[in-house]
Amino acid sequence: MKRKDGFNLVGTSEPHDTTDETRQSPLLNSNMNIKTGPNTGDVLKNDGSMDDSVRLKKELGLVESVAVIVGIVVGSGIFVSPKGVLLYSGSVGMSLVVWVACGILSMVGALCFAELGTMIPESGGMYTYLHRAFGPVFAFLYMWVTILTRNSAGTAVIAVTFANYFLQLVLPHCDTVPAVPARLIAAALICLLTWLNCVNVRWVAKLQNVFTLTKVVALGAIIVAGAYHLGTGHLDHYRAPMAGTHWSAVAISTAFYQSLFSYTGWDYLNVVAEEIKNPNRNLPLAIILSTTLITVIYTLTNVAYFAVLTPVEILASSAVAMTYGTRMLGVLAFTMPIFVMCSTFGSTHASVFTQTRLIFVGARRSQFPQAFSLVSVKNYTPPPAAILNGVTILIMLLVPDISSLINYTAFSATAMQFACICALFWFRYKYPFWHRPFKVWLVLPVLFFLTQFFLMLIPIVMAPMEVMGAVAVIVTGLPVYYFTIYRRDLARCSSSGLDKVSIFLQKLFLCLPEEKE
């Protein structure tokens, strides 16, 4: 359908073969006879000319790439998770061992994903790798669990945490933070970040740099204060570091789960691979720098916690960082909630950014309505995908117990990472001739494979009901895939409605289908 002004309005529901990775869609043939002119989204081509094609731009350099990983990983976990790690590990020494080991494990997994990301330089991360290796069904189930439950619920929890600390500052004499105002503030935060992701990617990247720096400075303050405390001779808590250690496999593995929660997110940079400048260099380098930095910061932060607080005090605290700040920072203790707010703001910000791209990539492969693969001709952002992402997170804020959803999908997240490592082995076996700008030593994916396999077995023994819940969430995606994607005849029944949605979004946001390079 073509308007008189030259703006092609294209339907979004054309059935297609989802196994064809290089498919052509009517959306890819749109033209727009409108001069957009130079704007903040334009970038230079290799020949020095201005690139004003309608597609997502490469706006993420090395610093921004590091900020994305650090911004997502360093959320509220390091401020509260030390309690759970200590509870299950049993001792100061074993807690520190778990934190270091989980950091190394995260780095190993991230390096494996660096090989996948440079070999397949497409946005989407695990979704793209599963689609390439095992087909559209596995990829859809990953997206089903990730977008509709796990990531949306996780982002909602972090946003509510931000709101809780904000209200603690505004209402210092209130014993209990009111739930409804907290949810409303979290909703306002999600709306703000969704708007930013619709307007300008550079603003998003620069803002992420600022908040990443803020949270690193906050943890640096904790580390410096702890180092000063140790330097003045307060070594009592390290006299017998391994005393009380729980040596059972179940206890140690549970401690690993508690720590790994704080490291979650190291794979998110792969989701925006197409927006990274020089990805063959910057993707693996950003992964190495960020995971190393996070491991060092997390370990030293826990060293500082244990230098100041006894294990009993840590176990009795609902927020270890707050207890630590009250003890060490004195009149400056009020800054600790501010630091936590900055940390959770940055983590929410990075999650909204990366999850929007996941929806965008899914729509490009027609596993979402292709209206969500439209790109703004002015800002070179995907507004429909960003708004859908924001809406799913807002819906999660209506769930009374959001954390329960995360518990029921934690197993599926581990299973998906395990599947991606299987995909890496499959690619090496099936396509040894593929160009691999970054290739990890085979021992590393084998190590990560074995670790993930073990981490999947433990919940089956310890929490079979949660595992069954996770499997149930995955299985519910099968009928959705069958009726909306696999059955082309049924999909045609809703084609006219989806066409109208696509045309409306193109008019509303001045969007077009992405142009190929």
C-alpha positions as CSV (number, residue, x, y, z in Angstrom):
1,M,0.0,0.0,0.0
2,K,1.4,3.4,-1.0
3,R,0.4,6.8,0.0
4,K,0.4,9.8,-2.4
5,D,3.3,11.4,-0.6
6,G,5.6,8.4,-1.4
7,F,5.5,6.9,2.1
8,N,5.1,3.1,1.6
9,L,2.8,1.6,4.2
10,V,3.5,-2.1,4.5
11,G,1.6,-4.8,6.2
12,T,3.3,-6.9,8.8
13,S,1.6,-10.3,8.8
14,E,2.9,-11.9,5.6
15,P,3.5,-15.6,6.4
16,H,7.0,-16.8,5.8
17,D,9.3,-19.7,6.2
18,T,10.8,-19.1,9.7
19,T,13.7,-21.5,9.0
20,D,15.0,-19.2,6.2
21,E,17.4,-17.0,8.0
22,T,17.9,-14.7,5.0
23,R,14.2,-14.4,4.3
24,Q,12.8,-11.4,2.3
25,S,9.7,-9.7,3.7
26,P,7.5,-7.0,2.1
27,L,8.8,-4.8,4.9
28,L,12.2,-4.8,3.4
29,N,11.1,-3.2,0.2
30,S,9.7,0.1,1.5
31,N,10.9,3.5,0.2
32,M,10.5,6.9,1.7
33,N,10.7,10.1,-0.4
34,I,11.2,12.3,2.6
35,K,14.4,14.2,3.4
36,T,15.5,13.5,6.9
37,G,18.7,15.6,6.8
38,P,21.6,15.3,9.1
39,N,20.8,14.5,12.7
40,T,22.4,13.0,15.8
41,G,21.9,9.4,14.5
42,D,23.9,9.8,11.3
43,V,27.3,8.1,11.2
44,L,30.1,8.1,8.6
45,K,30.6,5.3,6.1
46,N,34.0,3.9,5.4
47,D,34.3,6.2,2.4
48,G,33.7,9.3,4.6
49,S,30.2,10.0,3.4
50,M,27.2,10.3,5.8
51,D,25.2,7.2,6.4
52,D,21.5,8.1,6.7
53,S,20.0,4.7,5.9
54,V,17.1,3.6,8.0
55,R,18.6,1.0,10.4
56,L,20.1,0.8,13.8
57,K,23.5,2.6,14.0
58,K,26.8,1.4,15.4
59,E,26.8,3.8,18.4
60,L,28.6,1.6,21.0
61,G,32.3,1.9,21.3
62,L,34.5,0.0,23.7
63,V,33.7,2.2,26.7
64,E,29.9,2.0,26.0
65,S,30.1,-1.7,25.5
66,V,31.9,-2.2,28.9
67,A,29.3,0.1,30.4
68,V,26.4,-2.0,29.1
69,I,27.8,-5.2,30.8
70,V,28.8,-3.5,34.0
71,G,25.6,-1.5,34.0
72,I,23.4,-4.7,33.8
73,V,25.5,-7.0,36.0
74,V,26.1,-4.5,38.9
75,G,22.6,-3.9,40.1
76,S,21.2,-4.5,43.6
77,G,22.7,-8.0,44.0
78,I,26.1,-7.0,45.4
79,F,24.4,-4.9,48.0
80,V,22.3,-7.8,49.4
81,S,23.5,-11.1,48.0
82,P,26.6,-11.5,50.4
83,K,24.1,-12.6,53.0
84,G,22.9,-15.6,51.0
85,V,26.3,-16.6,49.9
86,L,27.6,-16.6,53.5
87,L,24.5,-18.4,54.8
88,Y,25.1,-21.4,52.5
89,S,28.9,-21.4,52.3
90,G,29.2,-21.1,56.1
91,S,32.4,-19.2,56.4
92,V,34.2,-16.0,55.4
93,G,36.9,-17.8,53.4
94,M,34.5,-20.0,51.5
95,S,32.3,-17.0,50.7
96,L,35.2,-15.2,49.1
97,V,36.2,-18.4,47.2
98,V,32.6,-18.6,45.8
99,W,32.6,-15.0,44.7
100,V,35.9,-15.4,42.9
101,A,34.9,-18.8,41.4
102,C,31.6,-17.4,40.1
103,G,33.4,-14.4,38.6
104,I,35.8,-16.8,36.8
105,L,32.9,-19.0,35.7
106,S,31.1,-15.9,34.3
107,M,34.2,-14.9,32.4
108,V,34.5,-18.3,30.9
109,G,30.9,-18.2,29.8
110,A,31.3,-14.7,28.4
111,L,34.4,-15.7,26.4
112,C,32.4,-18.6,24.9
113,F,29.7,-16.1,23.9
114,A,32.4,-13.8,22.5
115,E,33.2,-16.5,20.0
116,L,29.6,-16.8,19.1
117,G,29.1,-13.1,18.9
118,T,32.1,-12.5,16.5
119,M,31.3,-15.6,14.5
120,I,27.6,-14.5,14.1
121,P,27.7,-10.7,14.3
122,E,24.0,-10.3,14.6
123,S,21.9,-8.8,17.4
124,G,19.7,-11.1,19.5
125,G,22.3,-12.9,21.5
126,M,21.1,-16.4,22.7
127,Y,18.0,-16.0,20.6
128,T,20.0,-15.7,17.4
129,Y,22.4,-18.6,18.3
130,L,19.6,-21.0,19.2
131,H,17.7,-20.1,16.0
132,R,20.9,-20.8,13.9
133,A,21.7,-24.0,15.6
134,F,18.4,-25.6,16.5
135,G,15.7,-23.8,14.5
136,P,12.9,-21.4,15.2
137,V,11.0,-23.4,17.8
138,F,13.9,-23.3,20.3
139,A,14.5,-19.7,19.6
140,F,10.9,-18.8,20.1
141,L,10.7,-20.6,23.4
142,Y,13.8,-18.7,24.6
143,M,12.1,-15.4,23.6
144,W,8.8,-16.5,25.2
145,V,10.4,-17.1,28.6
146,T,12.9,-14.2,28.4
147,I,10.7,-11.4,27.3
148,L,7.3,-12.3,28.7
149,T,8.5,-13.5,32.1
150,R,12.1,-13.6,33.2
151,N,13.6,-10.3,31.9
152,S,10.5,-8.3,32.3
153,A,10.0,-9.5,35.9
154,G,13.7,-9.0,36.7
155,T,13.6,-5.5,35.3
156,A,10.4,-4.8,37.3
157,V,12.0,-6.0,40.5
158,I,15.0,-3.8,40.0
159,A,12.8,-0.8,39.2
160,V,10.8,-1.4,42.4
161,T,14.1,-1.6,44.4
162,F,15.0,1.8,43.0
163,A,11.6,3.1,44.1
164,N,11.9,1.7,47.6
165,Y,15.3,3.4,48.2
166,F,13.9,6.6,46.8
167,L,11.0,6.6,49.2
168,Q,13.3,5.8,52.1
169,L,15.1,9.0,51.3
170,V,11.9,11.0,50.9
171,L,10.2,9.4,53.9
172,P,13.0,8.7,56.4
173,H,10.7,8.3,59.3
174,C,8.4,5.8,57.6
175,D,8.9,2.3,59.0
176,T,7.4,0.5,56.0
177,V,7.7,1.7,52.4
178,P,4.2,1.9,50.9
179,A,3.8,-0.5,48.1
180,V,1.5,1.4,45.8
181,P,3.7,4.6,45.6
182,A,6.7,2.4,45.1
183,R,5.0,0.7,42.1
184,L,4.0,4.0,40.7
185,I,7.5,5.4,40.9
186,A,8.8,2.2,39.3
187,A,6.3,2.7,36.5
188,A,7.4,6.3,36.0
189,L,11.0,5.1,35.7
190,I,10.1,2.5,33.1
191,C,8.2,5.1,31.1
192,L,11.1,7.5,31.2
193,L,13.7,4.9,30.1
194,T,11.3,3.6,27.4
195,W,11.0,7.2,26.1
196,L,14.8,7.5,26.1
197,N,15.2,4.4,24.0
198,C,12.7,5.8,21.5
199,V,14.5,9.1,21.2
200,N,18.3,8.6,20.9
201,V,20.7,5.7,21.3
202,R,23.6,8.1,22.0
203,W,21.8,9.5,24.9
204,V,21.1,6.0,26.2
205,A,24.8,5.1,25.8
206,K,26.1,8.2,27.5
207,L,23.6,8.0,30.3
208,Q,24.7,4.4,30.8
209,N,28.3,5.5,31.1
210,V,27.4,8.0,33.8
211,F,25.5,5.6,36.0
212,T,28.1,2.8,35.5
213,L,30.8,5.2,36.7
214,T,28.6,6.1,39.7
215,K,28.1,2.6,40.8
216,V,31.8,1.8,40.4
217,V,32.6,4.8,42.5
218,A,30.1,3.7,45.1
219,L,31.6,0.2,45.4
220,G,35.0,1.9,45.4
221,A,34.1,3.9,48.4
222,I,33.1,0.7,50.2
223,I,36.4,-1.0,49.2
224,V,38.5,2.0,50.3
225,A,36.7,2.2,53.7
226,G,37.2,-1.5,54.2
227,A,40.9,-1.3,53.2
228,Y,41.4,1.5,55.7
229,H,39.7,-0.6,58.4
230,L,42.0,-3.5,57.7
231,G,45.0,-1.3,57.5
232,T,44.4,-0.1,61.0
233,G,44.8,-3.6,62.3
234,H,41.2,-4.9,62.4
235,L,42.0,-8.4,61.2
236,D,39.9,-10.4,63.7
237,H,37.4,-11.6,61.2
238,Y,40.1,-13.2,59.1
239,R,41.8,-15.1,61.9
240,A,40.1,-18.4,60.9
241,P,38.6,-17.8,57.5
242,M,37.4,-21.4,56.8
243,A,35.9,-22.1,60.2
244,G,32.3,-23.2,59.9
245,T,32.4,-24.0,56.2
246,H,29.6,-26.1,54.8
247,W,31.3,-28.7,52.7
248,S,28.3,-30.5,51.3
249,A,27.8,-30.2,47.5
250,V,24.2,-29.0,47.9
251,A,25.2,-26.2,50.2
252,I,28.1,-25.0,48.1
253,S,26.1,-25.2,44.9
254,T,23.3,-23.1,46.5
255,A,25.9,-20.6,47.5
256,F,27.0,-20.5,43.9
257,Y,23.5,-19.8,42.8
258,Q,23.3,-16.9,45.3
259,S,26.5,-15.4,43.9
260,L,25.7,-16.1,40.2
261,F,22.6,-14.0,40.6
262,S,24.8,-11.0,41.2
263,Y,26.8,-11.8,38.0
264,T,23.7,-12.3,35.8
265,G,23.8,-10.2,32.6
266,W,27.3,-10.8,31.2
267,D,25.7,-12.2,28.0
268,Y,23.6,-9.1,27.3
269,L,26.1,-7.3,25.1
270,N,25.7,-10.0,22.5
271,V,22.0,-8.9,22.2
272,V,23.1,-5.6,20.7
273,A,26.1,-6.9,18.6
274,E,25.0,-5.1,15.5
275,E,25.3,-1.7,17.3
276,I,28.9,-2.2,18.4
277,K,31.7,-0.4,16.5
278,N,34.3,-2.9,15.3
279,P,32.7,-5.9,17.1
280,N,35.5,-8.3,16.2
281,R,37.7,-6.3,18.5
282,N,35.4,-4.5,20.9
283,L,33.0,-7.4,21.8
284,P,35.6,-9.8,23.2
285,L,37.7,-7.0,24.7
286,A,34.7,-5.4,26.4
287,I,33.7,-8.8,27.8
288,I,37.2,-9.5,29.1
289,L,37.6,-6.0,30.7
290,S,34.1,-5.9,32.2
291,T,34.0,-9.4,33.7
292,T,37.5,-8.9,35.1
293,L,36.5,-5.6,36.6
294,I,33.3,-7.0,38.1
295,T,35.0,-10.0,39.6
296,V,37.7,-7.8,41.2
297,I,35.1,-5.2,42.5
298,Y,32.8,-7.9,43.9
299,T,35.6,-9.8,45.6
300,L,37.1,-6.6,47.2
301,T,33.6,-5.4,48.2
302,N,33.0,-8.7,50.1
303,V,36.5,-8.4,51.7
304,A,35.5,-5.0,52.9
305,Y,32.1,-6.3,54.3
306,F,33.8,-9.0,56.2
307,A,36.5,-6.7,57.5
308,V,33.9,-4.5,59.2
309,L,31.0,-6.8,60.0
310,T,30.9,-10.1,61.7
311,P,29.2,-13.1,60.0
312,V,26.4,-12.9,62.5
313,E,25.8,-9.2,61.7
314,I,25.8,-9.9,58.0
315,L,23.3,-12.8,58.4
316,A,21.1,-10.6,60.6
317,S,21.1,-7.7,58.1
318,S,18.4,-7.3,55.4
319,A,20.7,-5.0,53.4
320,V,24.4,-5.6,54.0
321,A,25.5,-2.3,52.3
322,M,23.2,-0.3,54.5
323,T,24.5,-1.9,57.7
324,Y,28.1,-1.4,56.4
325,G,27.4,2.3,55.6
326,T,26.0,3.0,59.0
327,R,29.0,1.4,60.7
328,M,31.8,3.0,58.5
329,L,30.5,6.2,56.9
330,G,29.0,7.9,59.9
331,V,27.2,11.1,58.9
332,L,27.8,10.1,55.2
333,A,25.7,6.9,55.6
334,F,22.8,8.6,53.8
335,T,24.9,8.4,50.6
336,M,24.6,4.6,50.5
337,P,20.9,4.6,49.6
338,I,21.7,7.1,46.8
339,F,24.4,4.8,45.5
340,V,22.0,1.9,45.5
341,M,19.5,4.0,43.6
342,C,22.1,4.9,41.0
343,S,23.1,1.3,40.7
344,T,19.5,0.1,40.2
345,F,18.7,2.9,37.9
346,G,21.6,2.0,35.7
347,S,20.8,-1.7,35.7
348,T,17.1,-1.0,34.8
349,H,18.3,1.4,32.1
350,A,20.6,-1.2,30.5
351,S,18.0,-4.0,30.7
352,V,15.4,-1.8,28.9
353,F,17.9,-1.1,26.2
354,T,19.0,-4.7,25.5
355,Q,15.5,-6.3,25.9
356,T,14.2,-3.8,23.3
357,R,16.7,-5.1,20.8
358,L,15.7,-8.7,21.5
359,I,12.1,-7.9,20.6
360,F,13.3,-6.0,17.5
361,V,15.4,-9.1,16.3
362,G,12.5,-11.4,17.0
363,A,10.2,-9.3,14.9
364,R,12.8,-9.3,12.1
365,R,12.5,-13.1,12.0
366,S,8.7,-12.8,12.2
367,Q,8.4,-14.4,15.6
368,F,6.8,-11.2,16.7
369,P,4.6,-9.0,14.5
370,Q,6.9,-7.3,12.0
371,A,5.5,-3.9,13.1
372,F,8.0,-4.2,16.0
373,S,10.9,-4.3,13.5
374,L,10.2,-0.8,12.3
375,V,13.0,1.8,12.7
376,S,12.5,5.6,13.2
377,V,13.7,7.5,10.1
378,K,14.7,10.4,12.4
379,N,16.2,8.8,15.5
380,Y,17.3,5.4,14.0
381,T,15.7,3.7,17.0
382,P,13.0,1.0,17.2
383,P,10.1,2.8,19.0
384,P,7.5,0.1,18.6
385,A,9.8,-2.6,20.1
386,A,10.8,-0.2,22.9
387,I,7.1,0.5,23.7
388,L,6.2,-3.2,23.7
389,N,9.1,-3.9,26.0
390,G,8.0,-1.1,28.4
391,V,4.4,-2.4,28.4
392,T,5.5,-5.9,29.3
393,I,7.5,-4.5,32.3
394,L,4.6,-2.4,33.4
395,I,2.3,-5.4,33.3
396,M,4.8,-7.2,35.6
397,L,4.4,-4.4,38.1
398,L,0.8,-5.5,38.6
399,V,1.9,-8.9,39.8
400,P,1.7,-9.0,43.6
401,D,4.8,-11.2,44.0
402,I,7.1,-10.5,41.1
403,S,10.1,-12.3,42.6
404,S,8.2,-15.6,42.5
405,L,8.2,-15.4,38.7
406,I,11.9,-15.0,38.7
407,N,12.3,-18.1,40.9
408,Y,10.2,-20.1,38.5
409,T,12.3,-19.1,35.5
410,A,15.8,-19.3,37.0
411,F,16.1,-22.9,35.9
412,S,15.1,-22.0,32.3
413,A,17.8,-19.3,32.2
414,T,20.5,-21.8,33.1
415,A,19.1,-24.3,30.6
416,M,19.2,-21.7,27.8
417,Q,22.9,-20.9,28.5
418,F,23.5,-24.6,28.5
419,A,21.8,-24.9,25.1
420,C,23.9,-22.1,23.7
421,I,27.1,-23.9,24.7
422,C,25.8,-26.9,22.9
423,A,25.2,-24.7,19.9
424,L,28.9,-23.6,20.0
425,F,29.9,-27.3,19.9
426,W,27.5,-27.8,17.1
427,F,28.8,-24.9,15.1
428,R,32.4,-26.2,15.5
429,Y,31.4,-29.6,14.3
430,K,29.0,-28.7,11.5
431,Y,30.7,-25.5,10.3
432,P,34.4,-25.7,11.0
433,F,35.0,-23.4,8.0
434,W,33.1,-20.4,9.4
435,H,35.2,-17.4,10.0
436,R,35.9,-17.0,13.8
437,P,37.6,-13.7,14.5
438,F,37.8,-14.8,18.2
439,K,38.1,-18.5,19.1
440,V,38.3,-19.7,22.7
441,W,40.4,-22.7,23.8
442,L,38.2,-25.8,23.7
443,V,38.8,-26.5,27.4
444,L,36.8,-23.3,28.3
445,P,33.5,-24.3,26.7
446,V,33.9,-27.8,28.0
447,L,34.3,-26.4,31.5
448,F,31.3,-24.2,31.2
449,F,29.2,-27.0,29.7
450,L,30.0,-29.3,32.7
451,T,29.3,-26.5,35.2
452,Q,26.0,-25.5,33.7
453,F,25.0,-29.2,33.5
454,F,25.7,-29.5,37.3
455,L,23.8,-26.3,38.0
456,M,20.8,-27.7,36.2
457,L,20.8,-30.9,38.2
458,I,20.9,-29.3,41.6
459,P,17.5,-27.5,41.4
460,I,15.9,-30.7,40.2
461,V,17.0,-32.3,43.6
462,M,16.5,-29.2,45.8
463,A,13.5,-27.4,44.3
464,P,11.6,-29.8,42.0
465,M,8.4,-27.7,42.2
466,E,10.2,-24.6,40.9
467,V,11.8,-26.7,38.1
468,M,8.3,-28.0,37.2
469,G,7.1,-24.4,37.2
470,A,9.9,-23.4,34.9
471,V,9.2,-26.3,32.5
472,A,5.5,-25.3,32.5
473,V,6.3,-21.7,31.5
474,I,8.4,-23.0,28.6
475,V,5.8,-25.5,27.5
476,T,3.0,-22.8,27.4
477,G,5.0,-21.2,24.5
478,L,4.5,-24.3,22.3
479,P,0.8,-23.7,21.5
480,V,1.5,-20.0,21.0
481,Y,4.1,-20.9,18.5
482,Y,1.9,-23.4,16.8
483,F,-1.1,-21.1,16.3
484,T,0.7,-17.9,15.6
485,I,3.8,-19.0,13.6
486,Y,3.6,-22.6,12.4
487,R,0.0,-22.5,11.2
488,R,0.2,-20.1,8.3
489,D,-3.4,-20.5,7.4
490,L,-4.4,-19.4,10.9
491,A,-1.9,-16.5,10.8
492,R,-3.6,-15.2,7.6
493,C,-6.8,-14.7,9.5
494,S,-5.3,-11.9,11.5
495,S,-3.3,-10.4,8.7
496,S,-5.6,-7.5,8.0
497,G,-5.5,-6.5,11.6
498,L,-1.8,-6.7,11.8
499,D,-1.5,-4.7,8.6
500,K,-3.5,-1.9,10.2
501,V,-1.4,-1.9,13.3
502,S,1.8,-1.7,11.1
503,I,0.4,1.2,9.1
504,F,-0.7,3.0,12.3
505,L,2.7,2.6,13.9
506,Q,4.5,3.8,10.7
507,K,2.3,6.9,10.7
508,L,2.6,7.5,14.4
509,F,6.4,7.1,14.8
510,L,7.4,7.9,11.2
511,C,9.1,4.5,11.0
512,L,10.2,2.3,8.1
513,P,11.4,-1.3,7.7
514,E,15.1,-1.6,8.4
515,E,17.4,-1.1,5.3
516,K,20.1,-3.7,4.8
517,E,23.7,-2.6,4.6
